[in-house]
Amino acid sequence: MLIHFFMMMLPQGDSHSWAGRRPQHQDRERTHSKGPSALAKGLLGAAMVLTGAGSLFFAGGAQAANSYSCVPRTTSGPGGFVNLAFSAIGVGDTVACADKKFTVNGFDFGGNTGNINFEWVQVDPTPGYLDDLFSTDINFSPSAVGPQTGFFDYTVQITQPGWVFDTVQLDSTVAVNPTSPGVTSAIKEISGGPILNSINGAQVGPIPLAGGTSLAVRDTWSVAQGDVLTNVKDTFTQTSEVPGPLPLLGAGAAFAWSRKLRSRVKLEGTLA
């Protein structure tokens, strides 16, 4: 039936039909019109391709995105986490952690293996998420050896009303090649917001954000010749839209505590 449909669509000699037009992709010397027989062959070929591919493309479609939810911590204090192996991550995947929703928009891990830990660290035991830390921690295992580049794009949203983003921090772990020192950088770009650049493992922030409930984030990394990049970590805090109680610890103390937890967090499980 599909072939019959295409045959019905063949031009009948009208001067405005496909047969009377010059194919733009052809060389200029080839100015003759494409006759119905040639077009019929093309359409028949298309019909065969569509028919053959039907079970592969139309029936199966694109791979469906996956949704994950943080599970309680077992070794590193209150909060939750989801560890996803690079090989398990797909565009459109979402991760829910407390009142945060992370959505994967794109990535290039450069053929490396490892995982991304989406985590929530509960700092303040009082109701709400004041002082709490929300982060993405990209871990290369084994470490990424330069020269190489890569990126990870995602969106992070606050899903509970009454809260807005407050601060952001970027951190990375780098071993610099002592015989040929280079510059290994991890750059964090926030759409409409700040650009943070962690050079050779330097911690950047926390720095204030302009509020809002959704951030489009791009992490890029460039590993110099012989340098080794182990991880790239983004961390966010939030605050109430209206004046509320003073933070229990303050963002600086909370971030410092989060850095100490990193090695313990890696002991948590990873989803393959």
C-alpha positions as CSV (number, residue, x, y, z in Angstrom):
1,M,0.0,0.0,0.0
2,L,2.8,2.3,0.7
3,I,4.3,1.8,-2.8
4,H,0.8,2.4,-4.3
5,F,0.5,5.7,-2.4
6,F,3.8,6.9,-3.7
7,M,2.8,5.9,-7.3
8,M,-0.3,8.0,-6.9
9,M,1.8,11.0,-6.0
10,L,3.8,10.9,-9.2
11,P,3.7,14.2,-11.3
12,Q,1.5,14.1,-14.4
13,G,3.6,16.5,-16.6
14,D,2.5,19.8,-15.1
15,S,5.1,22.5,-15.7
16,H,5.1,23.4,-12.0
17,S,5.5,19.8,-10.9
18,W,8.7,18.1,-9.5
19,A,9.4,16.8,-13.0
20,G,9.8,20.4,-14.4
21,R,12.1,21.7,-11.6
22,R,15.9,21.6,-11.6
23,P,17.3,19.7,-8.6
24,Q,19.3,22.2,-6.7
25,H,21.8,19.7,-5.5
26,Q,22.7,18.7,-9.1
27,D,25.6,20.2,-11.1
28,R,24.5,23.1,-13.4
29,E,25.4,21.0,-16.5
30,R,22.6,18.6,-15.5
31,T,19.7,20.8,-16.5
32,H,17.4,18.2,-18.0
33,S,14.2,17.4,-16.2
34,K,14.0,14.3,-14.1
35,G,11.4,12.1,-15.8
36,P,8.6,10.2,-14.0
37,S,10.4,6.9,-14.5
38,A,13.5,8.1,-12.6
39,L,11.3,9.7,-9.9
40,A,9.3,6.5,-9.7
41,K,12.5,4.6,-9.0
42,G,13.5,7.1,-6.3
43,L,10.1,6.8,-4.6
44,L,10.1,3.1,-4.9
45,G,13.5,3.1,-3.2
46,A,12.2,5.4,-0.5
47,A,9.2,3.1,0.0
48,M,11.4,0.1,0.4
49,V,13.6,1.9,2.9
50,L,10.6,3.0,4.9
51,T,9.1,-0.4,4.8
52,G,12.3,-2.1,5.9
53,A,13.0,0.4,8.6
54,G,9.5,0.5,9.9
55,S,10.1,-2.2,12.6
56,L,13.3,-0.5,13.6
57,F,12.3,3.2,13.8
58,F,8.6,3.6,13.9
59,A,7.8,0.6,16.0
60,G,10.6,1.0,18.5
61,G,11.1,4.8,18.3
62,A,13.8,6.7,20.2
63,Q,15.0,5.3,23.4
64,A,12.7,6.5,26.2
65,A,14.2,8.7,28.9
66,N,14.5,7.4,32.4
67,S,13.4,8.9,35.7
68,Y,15.3,8.3,39.0
69,S,14.7,9.3,42.6
70,C,17.3,9.8,45.3
71,V,17.6,7.1,47.8
72,P,18.6,7.7,51.5
73,R,22.2,7.8,52.3
74,T,23.8,4.8,54.0
75,T,27.3,6.0,55.0
76,S,27.5,9.8,54.8
77,G,24.8,11.5,56.9
78,P,21.2,12.6,56.1
79,G,20.1,13.3,52.6
80,G,19.9,11.3,49.4
81,F,21.7,10.4,46.2
82,V,21.6,8.7,42.8
83,N,24.8,7.4,41.2
84,L,24.5,6.9,37.5
85,A,27.2,5.3,35.4
86,F,28.2,7.3,32.2
87,S,26.9,4.4,30.2
88,A,23.5,4.5,31.8
89,I,22.9,8.3,31.2
90,G,20.7,9.4,28.3
91,V,19.5,12.8,27.1
92,G,16.1,13.6,28.7
93,D,16.8,11.5,31.9
94,T,15.6,13.1,35.1
95,V,16.7,12.8,38.7
96,A,14.6,13.9,41.6
97,C,16.3,14.8,44.9
98,A,14.2,16.4,47.6
99,D,12.8,19.5,45.9
100,K,15.2,19.4,43.0
101,K,14.7,18.0,39.5
102,F,17.8,17.5,37.4
103,T,17.3,17.0,33.6
104,V,20.1,15.8,31.3
105,N,20.3,17.9,28.2
106,G,23.5,16.6,26.6
107,F,27.0,15.2,27.3
108,D,30.3,14.1,25.8
109,F,32.5,12.1,28.3
110,G,35.2,11.5,25.7
111,G,35.1,7.7,25.9
112,N,35.9,7.8,29.6
113,T,34.1,5.6,32.1
114,G,32.8,6.8,35.5
115,N,29.6,8.0,37.1
116,I,27.7,11.1,38.1
117,N,26.5,11.4,41.6
118,F,23.4,13.5,42.0
119,E,23.2,14.3,45.7
120,W,21.3,16.1,48.4
121,V,23.2,16.8,51.7
122,Q,20.8,17.7,54.5
123,V,22.7,20.2,56.7
124,D,19.9,21.9,58.6
125,P,17.6,19.4,60.5
126,T,14.7,22.0,60.7
127,P,11.9,21.7,58.1
128,G,12.8,23.1,54.7
129,Y,16.1,23.1,52.8
130,L,17.9,26.1,54.2
131,D,21.7,25.4,54.2
132,D,21.1,22.1,52.4
133,L,23.4,21.3,49.5
134,F,22.4,20.0,46.1
135,S,25.1,18.9,43.6
136,T,26.2,17.0,40.6
137,D,29.6,15.2,41.0
138,I,31.2,13.9,37.8
139,N,33.7,11.2,38.7
140,F,36.1,9.7,36.1
141,S,37.1,6.1,36.9
142,P,39.9,5.7,35.9
143,S,40.8,9.4,35.9
144,A,40.7,11.3,32.6
145,V,44.3,11.8,31.2
146,G,45.0,14.7,28.9
147,P,44.9,15.9,26.4
148,Q,41.1,15.7,26.1
149,T,37.9,17.8,26.4
150,G,34.3,17.1,27.3
151,F,31.1,18.6,28.6
152,F,27.9,17.9,30.6
153,D,24.7,20.0,30.0
154,Y,21.8,19.9,32.4
155,T,19.0,21.9,34.0
156,V,18.3,22.0,37.7
157,Q,14.9,23.1,38.9
158,I,13.3,23.8,42.4
159,T,10.0,22.1,42.5
160,Q,8.7,23.2,45.9
161,P,7.2,26.7,46.0
162,G,8.7,29.4,48.2
163,W,12.4,28.7,47.4
164,V,14.9,30.3,45.0
165,F,18.6,29.5,44.2
166,D,21.0,31.4,46.5
167,T,24.7,30.4,45.8
168,V,26.8,28.2,43.6
169,Q,30.2,26.6,43.9
170,L,32.5,24.8,41.4
171,D,35.2,22.4,42.4
172,S,37.5,19.9,40.6
173,T,40.3,17.5,41.4
174,V,43.3,17.6,39.2
175,A,46.8,16.1,39.3
176,V,49.1,18.4,37.3
177,N,51.9,16.8,35.2
178,P,55.1,17.9,37.0
179,T,57.3,17.6,34.0
180,S,55.2,19.6,31.7
181,P,52.9,21.9,33.6
182,G,49.7,22.8,31.7
183,V,46.4,24.4,32.5
184,T,43.5,22.0,33.2
185,S,40.3,23.9,33.6
186,A,36.7,23.0,34.5
187,I,34.3,25.8,33.5
188,K,30.7,26.1,34.7
189,E,28.4,28.3,32.7
190,I,24.9,29.2,33.9
191,S,22.6,30.6,31.4
192,G,22.0,34.3,32.2
193,G,24.3,33.9,35.3
194,P,27.9,33.6,36.3
195,I,30.8,31.7,34.7
196,L,33.0,29.9,37.1
197,N,36.5,28.6,36.1
198,S,38.3,26.1,38.3
199,I,42.0,26.1,37.2
200,N,44.1,23.0,38.1
201,G,41.7,21.9,40.8
202,A,41.0,25.3,42.5
203,Q,37.7,25.7,44.3
204,V,35.6,28.6,43.1
205,G,32.8,30.0,45.2
206,P,30.4,29.9,46.8
207,I,29.2,33.0,44.9
208,P,25.7,34.5,44.9
209,L,23.0,33.8,42.3
210,A,20.2,36.1,41.2
211,G,17.5,33.9,42.6
212,G,15.2,32.0,40.2
213,T,13.9,28.5,40.3
214,S,15.5,27.0,37.2
215,L,19.2,27.0,36.0
216,A,20.6,25.8,32.7
217,V,24.1,24.7,33.4
218,R,27.0,23.6,31.2
219,D,30.1,22.0,32.7
220,T,33.1,21.8,30.3
221,W,36.6,20.5,30.9
222,S,39.9,20.7,29.1
223,V,42.6,18.4,30.4
224,A,46.2,19.5,29.5
225,Q,48.8,17.1,28.2
226,G,49.7,14.6,30.9
227,D,47.4,16.1,33.5
228,V,44.8,13.9,35.3
229,L,41.2,15.0,36.0
230,T,39.4,13.0,38.6
231,N,36.1,14.9,39.1
232,V,34.1,18.0,38.5
233,K,31.5,19.0,41.1
234,D,28.8,21.7,41.1
235,T,27.0,22.6,44.3
236,F,24.0,24.8,44.9
237,T,22.2,26.2,47.9
238,Q,18.8,27.9,48.1
239,T,17.0,30.3,50.2
240,S,13.4,31.4,51.0
241,E,11.7,33.8,48.7
242,V,10.6,35.7,51.7
243,P,12.7,36.7,54.8
244,G,13.0,33.7,57.1
245,P,15.2,32.3,59.9
246,L,19.0,32.8,59.7
247,P,21.0,29.9,58.4
248,L,22.1,27.4,60.9
249,L,25.7,27.1,59.7
250,G,26.0,29.5,56.8
251,A,26.9,28.6,53.2
252,G,30.6,28.7,53.7
253,A,30.6,26.2,56.5
254,A,28.1,24.0,54.7
255,F,30.3,23.9,51.6
256,A,33.4,23.0,53.6
257,W,31.6,20.2,55.2
258,S,30.4,18.9,51.8
259,R,34.0,18.8,50.5
260,K,35.0,16.5,53.4
261,L,32.1,14.2,52.6
262,R,33.2,13.6,49.0
263,S,35.3,10.6,49.6
264,R,32.6,9.0,51.7
265,V,29.9,9.7,49.2
266,K,31.9,7.7,46.6
267,L,31.4,4.6,48.7
268,E,27.7,4.7,47.8
269,G,26.3,2.4,45.1
270,T,26.4,3.2,41.4
271,L,23.7,2.3,38.9
272,A,25.1,0.6,35.8
